[in-house]
Amino acid sequence: MNFRFYTNAVSQASKGIAKGIFTVGLLLVGFGVLILALPALFAMLAAAVFFIFGAGCVGTAVKIFLAQRRLDKMTSDDSTNYRENVRIHIQDGSEE
């Protein structure tokens, strides 16, 4: 008498995992061959990616620095943006 401790679902799942691993393996081998055949092209692509992301980081940092500079100017105590001859009127609660 044979006892099977796995079902058809387990078999299908393991076949699916094996297919996925096989596909990833073939893709990695293919990329490896391409890199061996065309190293200059992949070096240029990598350099372009780093350049684009680096420029984006620099642009974002400059925007943050400029925004911080504007905030510092608005909150500084020695600001010349004050009004002279301004009177403040405070009403009592007794006039109602």
LOPATOR-635343 format. One record per residue (C-alpha): x, y, z. Coordinates in nm, 3 decimals. Layout:
N
<r px="X" py="Y" pz="Z"/>
...
END
This chain:
96
<r px="0.000" py="0.000" pz="0.000"/>
<r px="0.146" py="0.337" pz="-0.105"/>
<r px="0.108" py="0.642" pz="0.116"/>
<r px="0.139" py="0.978" pz="-0.052"/>
<r px="0.203" py="1.264" pz="0.185"/>
<r px="0.171" py="1.531" pz="-0.081"/>
<r px="-0.115" py="1.642" pz="-0.296"/>
<r px="-0.140" py="1.750" pz="-0.655"/>
<r px="-0.138" py="2.115" pz="-0.539"/>
<r px="0.206" py="2.069" pz="-0.380"/>
<r px="0.332" py="1.910" pz="-0.702"/>
<r px="0.198" py="2.198" pz="-0.912"/>
<r px="0.347" py="2.455" pz="-0.676"/>
<r px="0.690" py="2.293" pz="-0.686"/>
<r px="0.676" py="2.277" pz="-1.068"/>
<r px="0.587" py="2.647" pz="-1.079"/>
<r px="0.873" py="2.736" pz="-0.848"/>
<r px="1.114" py="2.527" pz="-1.056"/>
<r px="0.996" py="2.703" pz="-1.375"/>
<r px="1.049" py="3.043" pz="-1.214"/>
<r px="1.398" py="2.956" pz="-1.091"/>
<r px="1.488" py="2.812" pz="-1.432"/>
<r px="1.370" py="3.130" pz="-1.608"/>
<r px="1.562" py="3.356" pz="-1.369"/>
<r px="1.872" py="3.142" pz="-1.415"/>
<r px="1.851" py="3.167" pz="-1.795"/>
<r px="1.805" py="3.544" pz="-1.773"/>
<r px="2.108" py="3.580" pz="-1.546"/>
<r px="2.321" py="3.369" pz="-1.780"/>
<r px="2.202" py="3.578" pz="-2.075"/>
<r px="2.285" py="3.905" pz="-1.901"/>
<r px="2.625" py="3.766" pz="-1.806"/>
<r px="2.700" py="3.680" pz="-2.170"/>
<r px="2.586" py="4.025" pz="-2.284"/>
<r px="2.807" py="4.194" pz="-2.028"/>
<r px="3.103" py="3.984" pz="-2.139"/>
<r px="3.035" py="4.063" pz="-2.505"/>
<r px="2.961" py="4.435" pz="-2.467"/>
<r px="3.128" py="4.569" pz="-2.151"/>
<r px="3.164" py="4.925" pz="-2.283"/>
<r px="2.792" py="4.953" pz="-2.354"/>
<r px="2.694" py="4.838" pz="-2.006"/>
<r px="2.953" py="5.065" pz="-1.848"/>
<r px="2.802" py="5.360" pz="-2.034"/>
<r px="2.451" py="5.261" pz="-1.927"/>
<r px="2.558" py="5.235" pz="-1.563"/>
<r px="2.738" py="5.570" pz="-1.586"/>
<r px="2.428" py="5.731" pz="-1.735"/>
<r px="2.206" py="5.594" pz="-1.459"/>
<r px="2.442" py="5.722" pz="-1.188"/>
<r px="2.469" py="6.061" pz="-1.359"/>
<r px="2.092" py="6.104" pz="-1.387"/>
<r px="2.027" py="6.005" pz="-1.026"/>
<r px="2.316" py="6.220" pz="-0.905"/>
<r px="2.183" py="6.524" pz="-1.092"/>
<r px="1.840" py="6.461" pz="-0.941"/>
<r px="1.986" py="6.447" pz="-0.591"/>
<r px="2.182" py="6.769" pz="-0.645"/>
<r px="1.871" py="6.945" pz="-0.778"/>
<r px="1.664" py="6.834" pz="-0.480"/>
<r px="1.934" py="6.945" pz="-0.235"/>
<r px="1.955" py="7.289" pz="-0.398"/>
<r px="1.576" py="7.328" pz="-0.375"/>
<r px="1.586" py="7.237" pz="-0.005"/>
<r px="1.872" py="7.481" pz="0.064"/>
<r px="1.688" py="7.763" pz="-0.113"/>
<r px="1.363" py="7.691" pz="0.071"/>
<r px="1.549" py="7.685" pz="0.403"/>
<r px="1.716" py="8.015" pz="0.319"/>
<r px="1.376" py="8.175" pz="0.249"/>
<r px="1.239" py="8.039" pz="0.577"/>
<r px="1.539" py="8.175" pz="0.768"/>
<r px="1.486" py="8.520" pz="0.617"/>
<r px="1.116" py="8.520" pz="0.709"/>
<r px="1.177" py="8.421" pz="1.072"/>
<r px="1.483" py="8.635" pz="1.144"/>
<r px="1.452" py="8.889" pz="1.427"/>
<r px="1.640" py="9.171" pz="1.252"/>
<r px="1.388" py="9.188" pz="0.973"/>
<r px="1.318" py="9.535" pz="0.832"/>
<r px="0.965" py="9.437" pz="0.732"/>
<r px="0.790" py="9.613" pz="1.017"/>
<r px="0.532" py="9.890" pz="1.016"/>
<r px="0.576" py="10.214" pz="1.200"/>
<r px="0.292" py="10.406" pz="1.364"/>
<r px="0.072" py="10.102" pz="1.405"/>
<r px="-0.169" py="10.108" pz="1.699"/>
<r px="-0.316" py="9.798" pz="1.850"/>
<r px="-0.671" py="9.830" pz="1.980"/>
<r px="-0.786" py="9.586" pz="2.244"/>
<r px="-1.153" py="9.575" pz="2.328"/>
<r px="-1.286" py="9.500" pz="2.673"/>
<r px="-1.552" py="9.242" pz="2.725"/>
<r px="-1.763" py="9.509" pz="2.907"/>
<r px="-1.876" py="9.694" pz="2.591"/>
<r px="-2.114" py="9.420" pz="2.485"/>
END
